[in-house]
Amino acid sequence: MHAGKLETSLLLHAYPDLVDPITSADDTVIEDRYHMLTTGLAHHTITGVVDRRSLASADKGKAVLESLTNSFAALLGLLSAS
């Protein structure tokens, strides 16, 4: 979700100086997200964070970025071969 574990992990890996200090108080867990696309983030969170941001790490960000890069490389190879 927005500014949660995944996005924060990517930033911690790539641009750690852009990430404010993180505490569990930053976490905003929303159980019912059914109408979030209609009502918007402001209806659910005043900070914009939707997830457990406190679980983010630079190592997780690195692993995700490597996985995305490898997946894209394989797709690009398929497209280049055709």
C-alpha positions in Angstrom: 0.0 0.0 0.0 1.0 3.6 -0.2 4.2 4.6 1.7 4.1 1.2 3.4 6.6 -1.6 3.8 7.3 -2.1 0.1 7.7 1.5 -1.1 9.6 2.5 2.0 12.0 -0.5 1.6 12.7 0.5 -2.0 13.5 4.1 -0.8 15.6 2.9 2.1 17.7 0.9 -0.4 17.9 3.5 -3.2 17.6 6.9 -1.5 17.8 6.4 2.3 18.4 10.2 2.8 14.8 10.8 1.6 13.2 8.6 4.3 12.3 10.1 7.7 13.0 8.1 10.8 10.5 5.2 11.1 8.6 4.0 14.2 5.7 1.7 14.7 3.6 4.8 15.3 3.9 5.5 11.6 2.0 2.3 10.8 -1.6 2.6 9.6 -3.3 -0.7 9.2 -6.6 -0.5 7.4 -8.7 -3.6 7.5 -11.5 -2.5 5.3 -10.0 -1.0 2.0 -13.1 -1.8 -0.1 -13.9 1.9 -0.9 -10.4 3.3 -0.7 -10.2 4.0 -4.4 -13.5 5.9 -4.2 -13.0 7.7 -0.9 -9.2 8.3 -1.3 -6.4 8.0 1.2 -7.4 11.0 3.3 -10.6 9.2 4.4 -8.4 6.4 5.9 -5.2 8.0 7.1 -4.0 11.5 7.9 -0.3 10.7 7.2 -0.8 9.0 3.8 0.8 5.8 5.1 -1.3 2.7 4.5 0.6 -0.4 5.8 3.2 -1.3 8.3 6.0 1.1 7.4 7.9 0.0 10.4 8.6 -3.4 8.8 10.6 -1.8 5.9 14.3 -2.2 5.5 17.0 -1.5 2.9 17.7 -5.2 2.6 14.1 -5.9 1.6 14.2 -3.0 -0.8 17.3 -4.4 -2.4 15.8 -7.9 -2.7 12.6 -6.4 -4.3 14.5 -4.3 -6.8 16.7 -7.2 -7.8 13.7 -9.4 -8.3 11.9 -6.8 -10.4 15.1 -6.2 -12.4 15.5 -9.9 -13.1 11.8 -10.3 -14.1 12.0 -7.4 -16.4 15.3 -8.7 -18.0 13.6 -12.0 -18.8 10.6 -10.2 -20.3 12.8 -7.8 -22.3 14.7 -10.8 -23.7 11.4 -12.4 -24.9 10.4 -9.1 -26.6 13.8 -8.7 -28.2 13.7 -12.2 -29.6 10.4 -11.7 -31.5 
